[in-house]
Amino acid sequence: MSKTTCKALVKDYCANCTFAGVHFIADDTKHWTERILWFVFVALSWYGSALLIVSAWESFVQSPISFGVETTYTDWDTKLPAVAICESANDDKIYNVSDTIWTPSHLLDLEDTLKEIAYFRGVSYSLVEVCHLTKNPDPNCPVSNYTNYVRLVRSDCPKIITNCSYNSKPFDCCNFFQPIDTDIGTCFIINSIQTKKPKPYPMISNMQEKYGKLSFVITIPSMMYTLGEDEVPTVTTLQSSTLKIQLGANYSRQLTIRNIENDPLIVDTTPEQRACRFHHENKDGLYPKYSYSACTVLCRKKGQLDTCGCNDHFMLGTKESERCNLSGIACLHSFASQLTTLKPHWANRPGLACSCVASCDETEITVIKDVVVSNKGKTNRKRAFVELVLAYLPTERFKRNVVRSRLDLVVSIGGTTGLFLGASILSFVELIFYFSVRFANNILMKIDQRKNNTITSKYDTINNHQEISTNASIYSQHLF
């Protein structure tokens, strides 16, 4: 049978392939019952192999990562978390700015509107009621360019943070508390990697240097955030990570820290497999590095645009044409319950369902307790003393391990095919080779053979004619 037909090619392959048991099926010398029995065995082996390969693939895709706990704490270095200070009120400056931009006899409600603009957090009751819902609003009502009002009211770092020290060693506050733009305005943060030019202060505790205390003085009412180095203060930051600082009191926050260590092979997995993202996986991000809070800010920005067609004056990466005017702020105010809270996708309540995953390098910060003591001296009523203390060194940390790497998948598939099919990777190369290169080669050889047969037949015909002529001439010579 010609090997250029499909049936002949399949039979030739089965007779010579390296898959175990297949050649018995194509052996014509065996009884048909034996060949059928081998066909059943081979089919079951292929089916079992397919089940195990599919199971290995699903395990690799869905659960290649496991969490463990490390307790080898004697060699660890623990850093104090990032600390952000965000101004939350400044009534004296509100009054002074109001008298400057408006007449001294201005409507007193305008001062409340100015305060809501300068410290906007998604709602603006006075601005909407006084300037938007009123039939005849005051001519001095701020209707746009809210960023300019913010610049007039908000203070710089030296006017907010002073007298910084770490373990009683003083340092320049505003050299390390760097400005960072957030969705609640400009804040000042230390030990963050999200600023334009990160400059962390060495606040490291270990078995040799166990004590860690950051101290500073606040001179304007503010909100303090204790965050991981990649996180940013936002409207949606958990209340447990915040501390409201009022003047005339001493504040002490004691906390503990647990970090997450990643297996080096983690980088070979996809974000979907590990359910987290590394800092460099920051496509279209508003901040230099990826983090969960940075992702939620981008989510809120998109939510504001989709709902009201504009962004508030604090939102990062917003063009001037996309900033909200008075009607836009009124829209944001009316949808505040939806735009200022987060919710999971399955929750049936107002809020944004953001597709944000955790950072692979996140830090777990636990507040042990907050201690607040009032200051009695007159000179201390215009300032607040704040200290952040590492309560104790961590004795454990999380470890994200790869339990099913790409190499494990290859080994699993190779072992399965070897056990059930008696095959190697060359067996599959052979399969492709037989039905591509070998098939094409057989056709070309068949064509060449036909050409050779045609040429041979022509030469044979010519030789026959010459032989007949020679024989005829010899015969005629014998006759004469």
Secondary structure, 3 states (H helix, E strand, C coil): CCCCCHHHHHHHHHHHCCCCCHHHHCCCCCCHHHHHHHHHHHHHHHHHHHHHHHHHHHHHHHCCEEEEEECCHHHCCEECCEEEEEECCCHHHHHHHHHHHCCCCCCCHHHHHHHHHHCCCCCCHHHHHHHHCCCCCCCCCCCCCHHHHHHHHCCCHHHCEEEEEECCEEECHHHHCEEEEECCEEEEEECCCCCCCCCCCCCEECCCCCCCEEEEEECCCEEEEEECCCCCCCCCCCHHHEEEECCCEEEEEEEEEEEEEECHHHHHCCHHHHCEECCCCCCCCCCCCCCHHHHHHHHHHHHHHHHHCCECCCCCCCCHHHECCHHHHHHHHHCHHHHCCECCCCCCCCCECCCCCEECCCEEEEEEEEEEEECCCHHHCCCEEEEEEECCCCCCEEEEEECCCHHHHHHHHHHHHHHHHCCCHHHHHHHHHHHHHHHHHHHHHHHHHHHHHHHHHHHHHHHHHHHHHHHHHHHHHHHC
